């Protein structure tokens, strides 16, 4: 996903908050080749389809624009503006066009999540967040939105389905925008300028590792643990009562999470309530010696003062 020269990056970085993957205070890698992918999501005020209650459903357009050539590497119509949808679109673009050197984003909650920040850090992608109330720093993206609205969205039926909107978007993109001469490109089209670039190839294994998230979980006595609101169980009973590292890859929502324990990758499976009810639980060890009788000195003294036998 090649983008523009270093001059634009320096100008945008001066106005924005640059988050470099090498850590706070580290110099951003801005070379002669330069790269910036301007990623923005727009929420339009119109409705694209009536809901069951008769009210319209908001239409949100997600777009990824390559800054140097104004080439659109991803364009999608959605009902929501969740981080998961933005990440899915970004993954789709990187699989096809490669990884950018930097992402230029709004400051909305969709673009400031920990998952995006971690993934970009692992892939060596710098993050630039535009400062609020500074439309000049988003000029190219705002110009694209205006063109999209004037040439496509304003001509759609108010009750068009999400599928119809997506078909129209892609048709407009392929048959008009990408091949039309652009004033800022000295009369060349975005496709002509982009085709002259050298994409930065991205291995699928790198993408998987970048979008693998990890967390700590306590394995219950019935060998179960919860991940993203779903109860899973592990076959290894010796993990009961222990805290373990659990990982899952966001590239495939259907892929099950797994446990990482002592350099092993242990699979998890959804809990079968009937089978789990018959599963043997580890027995509690019988207390001996000093641990045999729980003793609370303060409680014993209180019982003596009150004359009670508790």
matplotlib code that plots the C-alpha trace (Angstrom):
import matplotlib.pyplot as plt

x = [0.0, 2.4, 1.6, 3.1, 6.5, 8.0, 7.0, 3.3, 4.2, 6.3, 3.5, 0.8, 3.0, 3.6, -0.1, -1.0, -0.2, 2.4, 2.5, 5.6, 5.8, 9.3, 7.9, 7.4, 9.9, 11.5, 12.1, 9.5, 10.8, 10.2, 12.3, 12.3, 9.8, 7.5, 4.1, 0.8, -2.5, -5.4, -8.1, -11.4, -15.0, -17.9, -21.3, -23.9, -27.2, -29.4, -30.9, -30.4, -33.2, -36.3, -36.0, -38.8, -40.1, -40.3, -37.3, -34.3, -31.1, -27.9, -25.5, -21.8, -19.2, -15.8, -13.0, -9.2, -7.5, -3.9, -2.6, -0.1, -2.3, -5.7, -6.3, -9.1, -7.9, -11.1, -14.7, -17.6, -21.1, -22.1, -24.7, -22.3, -18.9, -17.4, -13.6, -14.0, -15.5, -12.8, -10.1, -11.7, -11.6, -8.0, -7.0, -8.7, -6.8, -3.4, -3.9, -4.4, -2.2, 0.4, 1.1, 1.5, 4.2, 1.7, -2.0, -3.7, -6.8, -9.6, -9.8, -13.0, -13.4, -13.2, -9.6, -8.1, -8.5, -5.8, -6.1, -5.4, -2.5, -0.9, -1.3, 0.2, 3.1, 3.8, 3.7, 5.9, 3.0, 3.1, -0.2, -1.1, -4.3, -5.6, -6.1, -9.8, -11.3, -8.5, -10.3, -7.2, -5.3, -8.0, -8.4, -7.8, -10.2, -12.8, -12.5, -13.0, -16.2, -17.6, -16.9, -18.5, -21.5, -22.0, -21.4, -22.9, -24.6, -26.9, -28.4, -29.3, -32.9, -33.5, -34.7, -31.9, -30.7, -27.1, -26.3, -27.6, -25.5, -22.4, -22.9, -23.3, -20.2, -18.0, -19.5, -18.8, -15.3, -14.3, -16.1, -15.5, -13.4, -10.3, -10.0, -11.0, -8.2, -7.5, -6.6, -4.0, -2.3, -1.5, -4.3, -3.5, -6.0, -5.6, -5.2, -2.3, -0.4, -0.9, 0.1, 3.5, 4.1, 5.8, 3.5, 5.0, 4.3, 2.9, 3.1, -0.1, 1.8, 2.8, -0.8, -2.0, 0.6, -0.3, -4.0, -3.5, -4.6, -3.7, -5.0, -4.8, -7.6, -8.2, -9.1, -12.0, -12.1, -14.3, -11.6, -13.6, -12.8, -14.5, -13.3, -15.3, -18.5, -18.2, -17.4, -14.7, -13.0, -9.5, -8.7, -5.7, -7.1, -3.8, -4.5, -7.5, -7.1, -4.2, -3.9, -3.0, -2.4, -5.2, -4.8, -7.1, -6.7, -9.1, -8.5, -11.0, -13.9, -14.8, -11.3, -11.3, -9.0, -6.2, -4.1, -0.4, 1.2, 4.9, 5.6, 2.6, -0.4, -3.4, -6.8, -10.0, -13.5, -17.0, -18.3, -20.6, -22.7, -23.7, -20.1, -18.6, -21.1, -19.7, -16.1, -14.0, -13.0, -9.6, -10.1, -9.2, -6.1, -6.8, -5.3, -2.8, -0.9, -0.9, -3.2, -5.8, -7.9, -8.5, -7.7, -8.6, -7.0, -9.2, -12.4, -11.4, -10.8, -14.1, -15.9, -14.2, -15.2, -18.8, -19.0, -20.4, -19.4, -19.3]
y = [0.0, 2.7, 6.3, 9.7, 11.4, 12.4, 16.0, 15.3, 13.0, 15.8, 18.3, 16.1, 14.9, 18.5, 19.1, 15.7, 13.2, 10.8, 7.4, 5.7, 1.9, 2.1, 3.7, 7.2, 9.7, 7.6, 9.3, 8.4, 6.5, 9.1, 8.4, 9.7, 7.0, 7.9, 6.3, 7.2, 5.6, 8.0, 5.9, 7.5, 6.5, 8.8, 8.7, 10.2, 11.7, 9.9, 6.5, 3.6, 1.3, 1.4, -0.6, -2.7, 0.2, 2.4, 4.5, 4.7, 2.8, 5.0, 4.5, 4.6, 4.6, 3.2, 4.2, 3.8, 6.3, 6.1, 9.6, 9.9, 8.7, 9.3, 5.6, 4.0, 0.7, -0.1, 1.2, -0.4, 0.5, -0.6, 0.1, 0.6, 2.1, -0.6, -1.1, -4.7, -3.6, -1.1, -3.7, -6.2, -3.6, -2.7, -6.4, -6.8, -3.8, -5.0, -8.5, -7.1, -4.0, -4.6, -2.7, 1.1, 2.9, 5.0, 5.4, 8.8, 8.5, 10.5, 10.7, 8.8, 5.8, 3.5, 4.5, 4.6, 1.0, -1.1, -3.8, -1.4, 0.2, -3.2, -4.5, -1.5, -1.6, -5.3, -4.5, -1.4, 1.0, 4.4, 5.9, 9.6, 10.9, 14.2, 16.9, 17.8, 20.8, 20.9, 20.2, 21.3, 18.3, 16.1, 18.0, 15.1, 12.8, 15.5, 16.2, 12.5, 12.5, 15.5, 13.8, 10.6, 12.3, 14.5, 11.8, 8.7, 8.9, 11.8, 9.8, 6.7, 5.9, 6.7, 3.1, 1.4, -1.7, -2.0, -4.4, -2.0, 0.8, -1.4, -2.3, 1.3, 2.3, -0.2, 0.5, 4.3, 3.5, 1.3, 3.0, 6.6, 7.7, 5.5, 6.2, 9.8, 12.5, 14.2, 17.8, 17.2, 14.5, 16.7, 15.2, 11.6, 9.2, 7.6, 4.2, 5.5, 7.0, 4.0, 1.4, 3.0, 2.3, -0.7, -2.4, -3.5, -7.2, -8.5, -12.2, -13.8, -15.1, -11.6, -10.5, -13.3, -12.5, -8.8, -9.5, -12.2, -10.9, -12.4, -12.2, -14.0, -16.2, -18.4, -22.0, -23.0, -26.3, -27.8, -26.9, -24.1, -20.4, -17.6, -15.8, -13.0, -14.0, -17.7, -20.5, -22.9, -25.9, -27.4, -31.1, -30.7, -31.1, -30.1, -26.5, -26.3, -23.4, -21.9, -18.7, -19.2, -17.1, -17.3, -16.2, -15.8, -14.5, -11.8, -12.6, -15.4, -15.0, -18.7, -19.8, -21.0, -19.5, -21.5, -21.7, -21.0, -22.8, -23.7, -23.4, -25.5, -24.5, -26.2, -26.1, -24.9, -26.1, -24.9, -26.4, -29.4, -29.0, -32.7, -34.0, -31.4, -32.3, -35.9, -34.7, -35.6, -32.5, -32.4, -33.3, -30.7, -31.8, -32.7, -30.2, -31.5, -30.2, -26.4, -26.0, -28.5, -26.0, -22.5, -20.1, -16.4, -14.8, -11.7, -13.8, -16.0, -13.0, -11.5, -14.7, -14.8, -11.2, -11.8, -15.1, -16.7, -19.9, -19.3]
z = [0.0, -1.2, -0.5, -0.9, -0.3, 2.9, 2.7, 3.3, 6.3, 7.9, 7.4, 8.8, 11.7, 12.7, 13.0, 14.5, 17.2, 15.8, 17.5, 16.3, 16.7, 18.1, 21.2, 22.8, 21.8, 19.0, 15.7, 13.1, 10.0, 7.3, 4.2, 0.6, -0.4, 2.5, 3.0, 4.5, 4.3, 5.2, 6.9, 7.6, 8.4, 7.7, 9.2, 6.9, 8.1, 5.5, 6.0, 3.7, 4.7, 6.9, 10.2, 11.7, 13.6, 10.5, 11.3, 9.1, 9.7, 9.6, 6.7, 7.5, 4.7, 5.6, 3.2, 3.0, 0.8, -0.5, 0.0, -2.8, -5.7, -4.1, -4.9, -2.8, -1.6, 0.3, 0.3, 2.2, 3.3, 6.9, 9.4, 12.3, 13.0, 15.2, 15.5, 14.3, 11.0, 10.5, 11.2, 8.8, 6.0, 6.9, 6.8, 3.4, 2.0, 3.4, 2.0, -1.5, -1.5, 1.3, 4.5, 4.7, 6.5, 8.4, 9.0, 9.3, 11.4, 13.0, 16.8, 17.1, 19.4, 16.3, 15.7, 19.2, 20.3, 21.8, 19.1, 16.3, 18.2, 19.0, 15.5, 13.9, 16.3, 15.4, 11.7, 12.0, 10.9, 12.4, 13.7, 13.1, 14.8, 13.4, 16.0, 16.7, 14.9, 12.2, 8.9, 6.9, 8.1, 6.6, 3.3, 0.9, 2.7, 3.0, -0.8, -1.5, 0.7, -1.2, -4.5, -3.3, -2.1, -5.2, -7.7, -6.0, -2.7, -3.5, -6.4, -4.3, -3.3, 0.4, 0.9, -0.9, 0.9, 2.2, -0.6, -3.3, -1.7, -1.8, -5.5, -6.4, -4.5, -6.2, -9.6, -9.2, -7.9, -10.8, -13.7, -12.7, -9.8, -10.3, -14.0, -14.1, -14.4, -11.1, -10.9, -8.1, -10.1, -13.1, -15.2, -14.4, -12.8, -9.4, -11.1, -13.3, -10.4, -8.1, -10.7, -10.9, -7.2, -5.7, -3.1, 0.3, 0.5, 3.7, 4.8, 6.1, 9.1, 10.0, 9.7, 11.9, 14.7, 14.5, 15.1, 17.8, 21.2, 24.5, 28.1, 31.4, 32.7, 35.8, 34.9, 37.2, 39.0, 36.3, 33.7, 32.2, 31.4, 29.7, 26.5, 24.9, 26.8, 25.7, 28.1, 26.9, 28.5, 28.4, 28.4, 30.7, 34.2, 35.9, 34.8, 37.1, 39.6, 37.7, 35.7, 32.1, 29.0, 26.5, 22.9, 19.9, 16.3, 15.2, 11.5, 11.6, 14.1, 13.8, 15.0, 18.6, 21.2, 22.7, 25.9, 25.8, 28.7, 29.1, 25.3, 24.5, 22.4, 24.1, 22.2, 23.8, 22.9, 23.8, 27.0, 26.7, 29.9, 30.1, 29.6, 31.9, 34.7, 34.6, 34.6, 37.6, 39.7, 41.5, 45.2, 47.8, 49.8, 53.4, 55.7, 58.2, 61.2, 61.7, 58.6, 59.8, 61.9, 60.6, 63.5, 63.7, 66.9, 66.7, 66.4, 69.4, 71.6, 70.6, 71.4, 74.9, 75.6, 74.6, 76.3, 73.2, 71.6, 67.9]

ax = plt.figure().add_subplot(projection="3d")
ax.plot(x, y, z, "-o")
ax.set_aspect("equal")
plt.show()
